[in-house]
Amino acid sequence: MTTTLITGANKGLGFETARRLVAAGHTVYLGSRDAERGRVAARTLGATPLLLDITDEASVAAAAETVAAAGGLDVLVNNAAIAGPYTAVGEVTAEIMRPLYDTNVFGVVRMMHAFLPLLEKSPAPVVVNVSSGLGSMVLATDPDAIESSVPALAYGSSKSAVNMLTVRYAQAYPAMRINCVDPGYTATDLNAHQGTQTVEQGAEIIVRMALLDPAGPTGTYAAAAGPLPW
């Protein structure tokens, strides 16, 4: 039985990813920083609720202890993220950026540090870091790409950092499949449901990479349509 943990999974892309992985036969820990919402979502899907705030070291450590005591972990999906205000580039301050980095970047580091010892014990460990096309510096500098017209300094740069984290973790742990993905512009709370894709469409690449076998790629950056430029 494959055991999977998904952060930020009580709604949106995390919830849809959990739904599909439960259907695929995974034992899924549904991570949520709100205990009641997590319980309701997990009950709906047949998953296991896990109280988890990725900005809190103690919460992450407690979650790791819970998962370890129950038998370990095979797949980690680092999905939880925040968008923050879309402030004009010249108006962005360190204080505006700090919460995004604490969640989107340092949250991934906290999760990796806490759960790598469990993943190393798995016969087929997989990590999926949910990034964004806005994290691609190639697309950001391509005038023909829509990403170049979205001046999301804090959010985009946080996802560029997630991409680099993915590369470095993949290099350091070659026995694991560690990849980052762009779910696309998906209608979720992150963008006030302005996205042009459904969560079913957005979750496709997350689920695909979560289901990798040991022969699959690692250290890659992809969307549903294929590889993305860094």
Summary of the structure (lengths in Angstrom):
residues: 230
radius of gyration: 16.5
end to end distance: 34.0
largest distance: 50.7
contacts: 792
relative contact order: 0.15
helix: 49%
strand: 15%
